[in-house]
Amino acid sequence: MSDHAVTSEASHGPDSASRRDPFVLDVRPLGRRPGTMSEVHRTVTTPDKLGVEMIGIPAGSDVDLDLRLESVSEGILVTGTACGETAGQCSRCIEPIDGTVTVFLTELFAYPDSVTEQTTEEDDVHRIVDDRIDLEQSIIDAVALELPMSPLCSEDCPGLCQVCGIRLAVAEPGHAHELIDPRWAGLANKFSELAEDGNPDDQESRD
């Protein structure tokens, strides 16, 4: 029968290791006994923004981790979810938007000197270092893949008026601007000047 432990903690204590390294987990209790398993339920505070340019989990926000750590022959298999509140801007109208993102993790962290560690390129597999695993990069990558590069406040957001910049969603119906082709702008200005000065032919006929 496999060993099974459950841990639950929040990273708010001043002396908490998880506060210093919120995504680092100590795997020493699992040993290297295949089948040994533990569950981790933890709320951590991310020191940096997680996401893409226009939307993400802001720095200083809580991230809920609900994970299972299982010792296998080549390392520690981590499965579970990470969840956090997002904030950003609509890519069309620049209005603030918020929501929630949940990502699913399945990552193997290789034991030192394991076959996987010795035969796999450094960037192709995560590694256990000093009996600890660091989930930060896995969560960064998962959140970035889950969030849209061009988030929208609504699927039919009309964006901004290209002339005056007003949000078209709140503009008056039929909002538009009379535009003159720049190729004809000089001629239009000339006609305007003539209209202001009066028609010369009419002036001569009156004289």
VMD Tcl script that draws the C-alpha trace (Angstrom):
set ca {
  {0.00 0.00 0.00}
  {1.38 3.42 -0.93}
  {2.02 6.15 1.63}
  {-0.36 9.07 1.35}
  {-0.08 12.44 3.07}
  {-2.08 15.64 2.79}
  {-0.75 19.10 3.53}
  {-2.68 22.35 3.59}
  {-1.12 25.73 4.22}
  {-1.19 29.40 3.33}
  {1.96 31.40 2.64}
  {1.26 34.26 5.00}
  {3.54 33.48 7.97}
  {6.63 35.68 8.24}
  {8.87 32.65 8.68}
  {7.23 30.52 6.01}
  {9.58 29.06 3.39}
  {6.68 29.14 0.93}
  {6.50 32.91 1.40}
  {10.14 33.25 0.37}
  {9.83 30.79 -2.50}
  {6.08 30.44 -3.09}
  {6.29 27.86 -5.87}
  {9.04 25.72 -4.35}
  {7.96 22.46 -2.68}
  {10.02 20.24 -0.39}
  {9.80 16.62 -1.58}
  {11.99 15.00 1.06}
  {9.00 13.38 2.80}
  {8.31 11.38 -0.37}
  {11.74 9.83 -0.45}
  {12.48 7.80 -3.55}
  {9.87 5.14 -2.92}
  {7.70 4.67 -6.04}
  {4.04 4.93 -5.14}
  {4.53 7.33 -2.24}
  {2.16 10.24 -2.69}
  {1.18 13.51 -1.03}
  {-1.41 16.17 -1.71}
  {-0.68 19.87 -1.42}
  {-3.38 22.50 -0.99}
  {-1.69 25.86 -0.73}
  {-2.44 29.52 -1.37}
  {0.66 31.47 -2.34}
  {1.34 35.06 -3.31}
  {3.04 35.46 -6.66}
  {5.90 37.99 -6.56}
  {5.65 38.68 -10.30}
  {2.88 38.95 -12.87}
  {1.90 35.66 -14.46}
  {0.47 35.89 -17.95}
  {0.83 37.80 -21.19}
  {1.26 41.48 -21.97}
  {-2.41 42.54 -21.87}
  {-3.78 40.20 -19.20}
  {-2.51 38.05 -16.36}
  {-2.46 37.34 -12.64}
  {-1.04 40.57 -11.17}
  {2.05 40.57 -8.97}
  {1.08 40.32 -5.33}
  {-2.02 38.23 -6.06}
  {-3.02 34.92 -4.52}
  {-2.62 31.70 -6.50}
  {-4.40 28.59 -5.26}
  {-2.47 25.35 -5.73}
  {-4.27 22.01 -5.60}
  {-1.63 19.38 -6.37}
  {-0.75 15.74 -6.07}
  {2.90 14.74 -5.81}
  {3.72 11.13 -6.57}
  {7.07 9.41 -6.37}
  {7.78 7.36 -9.51}
  {10.87 5.48 -10.60}
  {12.48 8.45 -12.37}
  {11.34 11.35 -10.24}
  {8.35 13.17 -8.79}
  {5.22 13.43 -10.93}
  {3.21 16.58 -10.19}
  {-0.42 16.81 -11.30}
  {-3.15 19.25 -10.34}
  {-4.29 22.83 -10.84}
  {-3.22 26.40 -10.20}
  {-5.88 29.09 -10.10}
  {-5.83 32.88 -9.77}
  {-7.74 36.08 -10.48}
  {-6.72 37.93 -13.65}
  {-6.68 41.61 -14.59}
  {-5.93 43.28 -17.90}
  {-7.22 45.42 -20.76}
  {-9.48 44.76 -23.72}
  {-7.31 44.69 -26.83}
  {-9.94 46.67 -28.82}
  {-11.26 49.35 -26.48}
  {-8.58 49.31 -23.70}
  {-11.25 48.99 -20.98}
  {-10.19 47.12 -17.82}
  {-11.25 43.46 -17.70}
  {-10.92 40.79 -15.04}
  {-11.65 37.12 -14.59}
  {-10.25 33.84 -13.34}
  {-7.74 31.48 -14.90}
  {-7.25 27.82 -13.97}
  {-4.42 25.82 -15.46}
  {-3.81 22.08 -15.28}
  {-0.32 20.82 -14.56}
  {1.32 17.50 -15.39}
  {5.06 17.73 -14.85}
  {7.80 15.20 -14.13}
  {10.73 16.40 -12.02}
  {13.65 14.04 -12.51}
  {15.73 12.65 -9.65}
  {19.43 13.55 -9.68}
  {21.44 10.85 -11.44}
  {18.30 9.17 -12.78}
  {18.30 7.79 -16.33}
  {15.88 10.55 -17.34}
  {18.12 13.23 -15.85}
  {21.24 11.82 -17.54}
  {19.74 11.24 -20.99}
  {17.50 14.30 -21.40}
  {18.55 17.77 -22.47}
  {18.49 20.34 -19.66}
  {15.62 22.34 -21.17}
  {13.50 19.26 -21.89}
  {12.84 18.06 -18.36}
  {12.49 19.63 -14.92}
  {14.87 18.51 -12.21}
  {14.79 18.04 -8.47}
  {17.40 20.30 -6.85}
  {18.35 19.92 -3.18}
  {15.25 17.78 -2.57}
  {13.00 20.57 -3.83}
  {10.96 21.20 -6.94}
  {10.24 24.66 -8.35}
  {6.87 24.96 -10.07}
  {7.21 28.61 -11.01}
  {8.25 28.14 -14.66}
  {5.66 25.42 -15.20}
  {2.92 27.73 -13.93}
  {4.24 30.70 -15.91}
  {4.18 28.66 -19.12}
  {0.74 27.16 -18.43}
  {-0.88 30.52 -17.63}
  {0.65 32.16 -20.71}
  {-0.72 29.39 -22.92}
  {-4.17 29.53 -21.32}
  {-4.73 33.29 -21.60}
  {-5.56 35.01 -24.92}
  {-2.91 37.23 -26.46}
  {-5.69 39.69 -27.46}
  {-8.28 39.62 -24.67}
  {-11.73 41.16 -25.26}
  {-14.28 42.70 -22.90}
  {-16.92 41.06 -25.10}
  {-16.84 39.01 -28.29}
  {-18.59 41.79 -30.25}
  {-16.60 44.72 -28.80}
  {-16.54 47.36 -31.59}
  {-13.37 48.98 -30.27}
  {-12.50 52.68 -30.49}
  {-13.35 55.32 -33.07}
  {-10.22 55.71 -35.19}
  {-10.79 59.47 -35.47}
  {-11.74 60.70 -31.99}
  {-10.91 57.66 -29.83}
  {-14.31 57.32 -28.17}
  {-15.48 53.82 -27.24}
  {-17.91 52.87 -29.97}
  {-19.88 50.74 -27.49}
  {-20.98 53.94 -25.69}
  {-21.01 56.33 -28.67}
  {-24.26 57.67 -30.11}
  {-25.89 55.50 -32.80}
  {-24.45 56.27 -36.22}
  {-21.32 57.86 -34.75}
  {-19.16 58.96 -37.69}
  {-16.89 61.72 -38.93}
  {-16.89 63.49 -42.31}
  {-13.49 62.76 -43.76}
  {-11.87 64.35 -46.79}
  {-9.42 62.44 -48.92}
  {-6.05 64.12 -48.22}
  {-5.43 64.27 -51.98}
  {-8.34 66.72 -52.26}
  {-7.75 68.60 -49.02}
  {-5.97 71.52 -50.72}
  {-8.76 71.97 -53.21}
  {-11.38 71.80 -50.47}
  {-9.56 74.52 -48.55}
  {-9.47 76.69 -51.65}
  {-13.23 76.36 -52.14}
  {-13.73 77.27 -48.48}
  {-11.66 80.43 -48.91}
  {-13.62 81.41 -52.00}
  {-16.90 80.84 -50.18}
  {-15.77 83.11 -47.36}
  {-14.59 85.89 -49.75}
  {-17.66 85.69 -52.03}
  {-17.80 84.85 -55.75}
  {-15.69 87.38 -57.77}
  {-17.95 87.11 -60.83}
  {-21.02 87.99 -58.77}
  {-19.18 90.99 -57.30}
  {-18.24 92.29 -60.80}
  {-21.84 91.89 -62.09}
  {-23.15 93.96 -59.15}
  {-20.58 96.69 -59.94}
}
mol new
graphics top color blue
foreach p $ca { graphics top sphere $p radius 0.5 }
foreach p [lrange $ca 0 end-1] q [lrange $ca 1 end] { graphics top cylinder $p $q radius 0.2 }
display resetview
